[in-house]
């Protein structure tokens, strides 16, 4: 019951982040800067350390999966960029949809983290939940931004935001049905770290810096990474 209540809080936090990003669209470069730092921060301070902690193999093997995730997103991005020239108006081009799908899938794993941690103990579950809710706010910002930045309409951004907000509850629900082995979960986390490295460093950072005041935007990127670091430090 507690994990479902936390999932509801994660839903509200994600929706709040996305709606704020939509409201501050005229300051999109600053919001993108924050998103870039938050996405890279999740990879550096959350996904990768956790993957290495629970992986039963050499860290070099884990990094191989990180590289695989990065290169996989690179290939998807190149293919979707070529395909987007043929897209009609009113729908997010493939780049926006791919980024949103990855963020939604990551939110499902946030829900899995909540559910599994509550199976360990209520205290562990509460600490993990606080960290997840903290960065779910930035997840909402990231999801809305990745759609809008790539030409998606407001309505499409809202649909992806709603899906991202529901994703943690889906993850919590799955913990009642499945218990993946530690090695499998570590591999998934490592792949997502690679995906997030690409999304942040190769997509959001360059876009946030394009033709905008670079010092303030850079400060927002550092702030985004710092927020995730604090949330991860609290969880650990």
Sine and cosine of phi, psi and omega as CSV:
sin_phi,cos_phi,sin_psi,cos_psi,sin_omega,cos_omega
0.00,0.00,-0.66,0.75,-0.01,-1.00
-0.89,0.45,-0.65,0.76,-0.02,-1.00
-0.91,0.42,-0.58,0.82,0.04,-1.00
-0.94,0.35,-0.59,0.81,0.07,-1.00
-0.90,0.44,-0.66,0.75,0.05,-1.00
-0.90,0.44,-0.62,0.78,0.04,-1.00
-0.88,0.47,-0.61,0.79,0.05,-1.00
-0.91,0.42,-0.64,0.77,0.05,-1.00
-0.91,0.42,-0.62,0.79,0.04,-1.00
-0.90,0.44,-0.61,0.79,0.06,-1.00
-0.85,0.52,-0.75,0.67,-0.02,-1.00
-0.91,0.42,-0.65,0.76,0.00,-1.00
-0.91,0.42,-0.67,0.74,0.01,-1.00
-0.90,0.43,-0.72,0.70,0.01,-1.00
-0.88,0.47,-0.65,0.76,0.00,-1.00
-0.88,0.47,-0.70,0.71,0.01,-1.00
-0.88,0.48,-0.71,0.71,-0.01,-1.00
-0.91,0.41,-0.64,0.77,-0.01,-1.00
-0.93,0.36,-0.57,0.82,0.08,-1.00
-0.91,0.41,-0.66,0.75,0.05,-1.00
-0.87,0.49,-0.62,0.78,0.02,-1.00
-0.93,0.36,-0.65,0.76,-0.02,-1.00
-0.92,0.39,-0.57,0.82,-0.05,-1.00
-0.98,-0.17,0.58,0.81,-0.06,-1.00
-0.87,0.49,-0.49,0.87,0.02,-1.00
-0.95,0.31,-0.19,0.98,0.10,-1.00
-0.92,-0.38,0.57,0.82,-0.15,-0.99
-0.87,0.49,-0.56,0.83,-0.03,-1.00
-0.90,0.43,-0.56,0.83,0.04,-1.00
-0.95,0.30,-0.65,0.76,0.03,-1.00
-0.91,0.41,-0.63,0.78,0.06,-1.00
-0.89,0.45,-0.63,0.77,0.05,-1.00
-0.87,0.50,-0.71,0.71,0.05,-1.00
-0.88,0.47,-0.70,0.71,-0.01,-1.00
-0.86,0.51,-0.67,0.74,-0.01,-1.00
-0.86,0.51,-0.73,0.68,0.02,-1.00
-0.90,0.43,-0.63,0.78,-0.02,-1.00
-0.92,0.39,-0.68,0.73,-0.03,-1.00
-0.91,0.42,-0.73,0.68,0.03,-1.00
-0.91,0.41,-0.59,0.81,0.04,-1.00
-0.89,0.46,-0.65,0.76,0.05,-1.00
-0.87,0.50,-0.66,0.75,0.01,-1.00
-0.91,0.41,-0.73,0.68,-0.07,-1.00
-0.95,0.31,-0.71,0.71,-0.21,-0.98
-0.98,-0.22,-0.19,0.98,-0.07,-1.00
-0.84,-0.54,-0.91,0.40,-0.13,-0.99
-0.91,0.40,-0.79,0.62,-0.08,-1.00
-0.91,0.42,-0.75,0.67,0.04,-1.00
-0.86,0.50,-0.64,0.77,-0.01,-1.00
-0.93,0.38,-0.64,0.77,0.03,-1.00
-0.88,0.48,-0.68,0.73,0.00,-1.00
-0.94,0.34,-0.51,0.86,-0.02,-1.00
-0.93,0.36,-0.65,0.76,-0.12,-0.99
-0.99,-0.16,-0.16,0.99,-0.01,-1.00
-0.94,0.34,0.74,-0.67,0.00,-1.00
-1.00,0.06,0.25,0.97,-0.06,-1.00
-0.83,-0.56,0.04,-1.00,0.00,-1.00
-0.88,0.48,0.63,-0.78,0.02,-1.00
-0.81,0.58,-0.50,0.86,0.02,-1.00
-0.89,0.46,-0.55,0.84,0.05,-1.00
-0.92,0.38,-0.64,0.77,0.05,-1.00
-0.89,0.46,-0.67,0.74,0.00,-1.00
-0.91,0.41,-0.45,0.89,0.07,-1.00
-0.89,0.45,-0.65,0.76,0.05,-1.00
-0.94,0.35,-0.57,0.82,0.07,-1.00
-0.87,0.49,-0.74,0.67,0.02,-1.00
-0.88,0.48,-0.62,0.78,0.04,-1.00
-0.88,0.47,-0.68,0.73,0.04,-1.00
-0.89,0.46,-0.67,0.74,0.01,-1.00
-0.88,0.48,-0.75,0.66,-0.05,-1.00
-0.94,0.34,-0.54,0.84,0.06,-1.00
-0.89,0.45,-0.70,0.71,0.03,-1.00
-0.91,0.41,-0.61,0.80,0.04,-1.00
-0.85,0.53,-0.72,0.69,0.01,-1.00
-0.90,0.43,-0.70,0.71,0.04,-1.00
-0.86,0.51,-0.67,0.75,-0.04,-1.00
-0.90,0.43,-0.69,0.72,0.00,-1.00
-0.91,0.42,-0.68,0.73,0.01,-1.00
-0.90,0.43,-0.72,0.70,-0.04,-1.00
-0.93,0.37,-0.54,0.84,0.02,-1.00
-0.90,0.43,-0.64,0.77,0.06,-1.00
-0.93,0.37,-0.64,0.77,-0.04,-1.00
-0.95,0.32,-0.47,0.88,-0.11,-0.99
-0.91,0.41,-0.36,0.93,0.02,-1.00
-0.92,0.39,-0.33,0.94,-0.01,-1.00
-0.99,-0.13,0.01,1.00,-0.06,-1.00
-0.98,0.20,0.53,-0.85,0.10,-0.99
-0.99,0.14,0.04,-1.00,-0.01,-1.00
-1.00,0.06,0.38,-0.93,0.09,-1.00
0.99,-0.10,-0.09,1.00,0.04,-1.00
-0.77,-0.64,0.55,-0.84,0.02,-1.00
-0.90,0.43,0.77,-0.64,0.08,-1.00
-0.85,0.52,0.27,-0.96,-0.06,-1.00
-0.80,0.59,-0.58,0.82,-0.02,-1.00
-0.86,0.52,-0.71,0.71,0.01,-1.00
-0.91,0.42,-0.67,0.75,-0.01,-1.00
-0.91,0.41,-0.66,0.75,0.01,-1.00
-0.88,0.47,-0.73,0.69,0.02,-1.00
-0.87,0.49,-0.68,0.74,0.00,-1.00
-0.91,0.42,-0.65,0.76,0.02,-1.00
-0.88,0.48,-0.68,0.74,0.00,-1.00
-0.89,0.45,-0.67,0.74,0.01,-1.00
-0.91,0.41,-0.64,0.77,0.04,-1.00
-0.90,0.44,-0.70,0.72,0.02,-1.00
-0.88,0.48,-0.63,0.77,0.05,-1.00
-0.88,0.48,-0.62,0.78,0.00,-1.00
-0.92,0.40,-0.51,0.86,0.10,-0.99
-0.88,0.48,-0.66,0.75,0.01,-1.00
-0.95,0.33,-0.46,0.89,0.16,-0.99
-0.86,0.50,-0.69,0.72,0.04,-1.00
-0.90,0.43,-0.63,0.78,0.07,-1.00
-0.87,0.49,-0.66,0.75,0.01,-1.00
-0.88,0.48,-0.67,0.75,0.02,-1.00
-0.89,0.46,-0.77,0.64,-0.06,-1.00
-0.88,0.47,-0.72,0.69,-0.02,-1.00
-0.92,0.38,-0.58,0.81,-0.01,-1.00
-0.93,0.38,-0.57,0.82,0.06,-1.00
-0.94,0.34,-0.41,0.91,0.07,-1.00
-0.95,0.31,-0.41,0.91,0.08,-1.00
-0.96,0.27,-0.83,0.55,0.07,-1.00
-0.19,-0.98,0.35,-0.94,0.01,-1.00
-0.91,0.42,-0.59,0.81,-0.02,-1.00
-0.91,0.41,-0.72,0.69,0.03,-1.00
-0.89,0.45,-0.68,0.74,0.01,-1.00
-0.86,0.51,-0.65,0.76,-0.03,-1.00
-0.92,0.40,-0.67,0.74,0.00,-1.00
-0.89,0.45,-0.72,0.69,0.02,-1.00
-0.89,0.45,-0.64,0.77,-0.02,-1.00
-0.89,0.46,-0.66,0.76,0.02,-1.00
-0.87,0.49,-0.69,0.72,0.01,-1.00
-0.90,0.43,-0.69,0.73,-0.02,-1.00
-0.90,0.43,-0.71,0.70,-0.01,-1.00
-0.90,0.44,-0.61,0.79,0.02,-1.00
-0.87,0.48,-0.73,0.69,-0.03,-1.00
-1.00,0.03,-0.14,0.99,0.16,-0.99
-0.92,0.39,-0.50,0.87,0.09,-1.00
-0.86,0.50,-0.72,0.69,0.03,-1.00
-0.95,0.32,-0.48,0.88,0.08,-1.00
-0.88,0.48,-0.64,0.77,0.05,-1.00
-0.89,0.46,-0.68,0.73,0.06,-1.00
-0.87,0.49,-0.73,0.68,-0.05,-1.00
-0.88,0.47,-0.69,0.72,-0.04,-1.00
-0.90,0.44,-0.72,0.69,0.01,-1.00
-0.90,0.45,-0.67,0.74,-0.05,-1.00
-0.91,0.41,-0.66,0.75,-0.09,-1.00
-0.92,0.38,-0.48,0.88,0.06,-1.00
-0.98,0.22,-0.76,0.65,-0.04,-1.00
-0.90,0.43,-0.65,0.76,-0.04,-1.00
-0.88,0.47,-0.52,0.85,-0.03,-1.00
-0.99,-0.11,0.34,0.94,0.13,-0.99
1.00,-0.03,0.13,0.99,0.02,-1.00
-0.95,0.31,0.48,-0.88,0.02,-1.00
-0.97,0.25,0.32,-0.95,0.03,-1.00
-0.83,0.56,-0.69,0.72,-0.04,-1.00
-0.89,0.45,-0.60,0.80,0.02,-1.00
-0.94,0.34,-0.63,0.77,0.07,-1.00
-0.86,0.50,-0.65,0.76,0.00,-1.00
-0.92,0.40,-0.60,0.80,0.03,-1.00
-0.91,0.42,-0.69,0.72,0.03,-1.00
-0.92,0.40,-0.60,0.80,0.04,-1.00
-0.88,0.47,-0.69,0.73,0.00,-1.00
-0.89,0.45,-0.66,0.75,0.04,-1.00
-0.89,0.46,-0.66,0.75,0.01,-1.00
-0.91,0.40,-0.60,0.80,0.00,-1.00
-0.93,0.37,-0.56,0.83,0.02,-1.00
-0.98,0.20,-0.37,0.93,-0.13,-0.99
-0.85,0.53,-0.67,0.74,0.02,-1.00
-0.87,0.50,-0.60,0.80,0.03,-1.00
-0.90,0.44,-0.62,0.78,0.06,-1.00
-0.89,0.46,-0.68,0.73,0.02,-1.00
-0.88,0.47,-0.68,0.73,0.04,-1.00
-0.87,0.49,-0.69,0.73,0.00,-1.00
-0.88,0.48,-0.61,0.79,-0.02,-1.00
-0.91,0.41,-0.45,0.89,-0.01,-1.00
-0.93,0.38,-0.31,0.95,0.07,-1.00
-0.99,0.16,-0.21,0.98,-0.08,-1.00
-0.92,-0.39,-0.48,0.88,-0.13,-0.99
-0.72,-0.70,0.48,-0.88,0.04,-1.00
-0.68,-0.73,0.99,0.14,-0.05,-1.00
-0.91,0.43,0.53,-0.85,0.04,-1.00
-0.90,0.43,0.44,-0.90,-0.03,-1.00
-0.85,0.53,-0.61,0.79,-0.02,-1.00
-0.91,0.41,-0.61,0.79,0.02,-1.00
-0.92,0.38,-0.71,0.70,-0.01,-1.00
-0.90,0.43,-0.63,0.78,0.02,-1.00
-0.90,0.44,-0.65,0.76,0.03,-1.00
-0.89,0.45,-0.68,0.73,0.01,-1.00
-0.89,0.46,-0.70,0.72,0.02,-1.00
-0.88,0.48,-0.66,0.75,-0.01,-1.00
-0.90,0.43,-0.67,0.74,0.04,-1.00
-0.88,0.47,-0.69,0.73,0.01,-1.00
-0.91,0.42,-0.56,0.83,0.07,-1.00
-0.87,0.50,-0.70,0.71,0.04,-1.00
-0.89,0.45,-0.66,0.75,0.04,-1.00
-0.88,0.48,-0.67,0.74,-0.03,-1.00
-0.95,0.32,-0.57,0.82,0.08,-1.00
-0.85,0.52,-0.69,0.72,-0.01,-1.00
-0.93,0.37,-0.73,0.68,-0.04,-1.00
-0.85,0.53,-0.68,0.73,-0.03,-1.00
-0.97,0.24,-0.81,0.59,-0.15,-0.99
-0.98,0.22,-0.55,0.84,-0.10,-1.00
-0.98,-0.19,-0.18,0.98,-0.06,-1.00
-0.84,-0.55,-0.89,0.46,-0.11,-0.99
-0.95,0.32,-0.68,0.73,-0.01,-1.00
-0.88,0.47,-0.78,0.62,0.02,-1.00
-0.87,0.49,-0.64,0.77,-0.03,-1.00
-0.92,0.39,-0.63,0.78,-0.01,-1.00
-0.92,0.39,-0.49,0.87,-0.04,-1.00
-1.00,0.05,-0.18,0.98,-0.11,-0.99
-0.95,0.32,0.92,-0.40,0.12,-0.99
0.84,0.54,0.57,0.82,0.03,-1.00
-0.71,-0.70,0.34,-0.94,0.04,-1.00
-0.82,0.57,0.88,-0.47,-0.19,-0.98
-0.98,0.19,-0.54,0.84,-0.05,-1.00
-0.92,0.39,-0.73,0.68,-0.03,-1.00
-0.92,0.38,-0.65,0.76,0.02,-1.00
-0.90,0.43,-0.66,0.75,0.04,-1.00
-0.89,0.45,-0.63,0.77,0.04,-1.00
-0.88,0.48,-0.61,0.79,0.03,-1.00
-0.92,0.39,-0.58,0.82,0.05,-1.00
-0.90,0.44,-0.70,0.71,0.04,-1.00
-0.89,0.46,-0.65,0.76,0.02,-1.00
-0.88,0.47,-0.68,0.73,0.02,-1.00
-0.86,0.51,-0.69,0.72,0.03,-1.00
-0.92,0.40,-0.61,0.79,-0.02,-1.00
-0.91,0.41,-0.63,0.77,0.02,-1.00
-0.88,0.48,-0.71,0.71,0.00,-1.00
-0.92,0.39,-0.61,0.79,0.03,-1.00
-0.88,0.48,-0.70,0.72,0.00,-1.00
-0.90,0.44,-0.66,0.75,0.03,-1.00
-0.90,0.45,-0.68,0.73,0.01,-1.00
-0.93,0.38,-0.61,0.79,0.04,-1.00
-0.90,0.44,-0.62,0.78,0.05,-1.00
-0.90,0.44,-0.66,0.75,-0.02,-1.00
-0.91,0.42,-0.56,0.83,-0.05,-1.00
-0.99,0.17,0.00,0.00,0.00,0.00
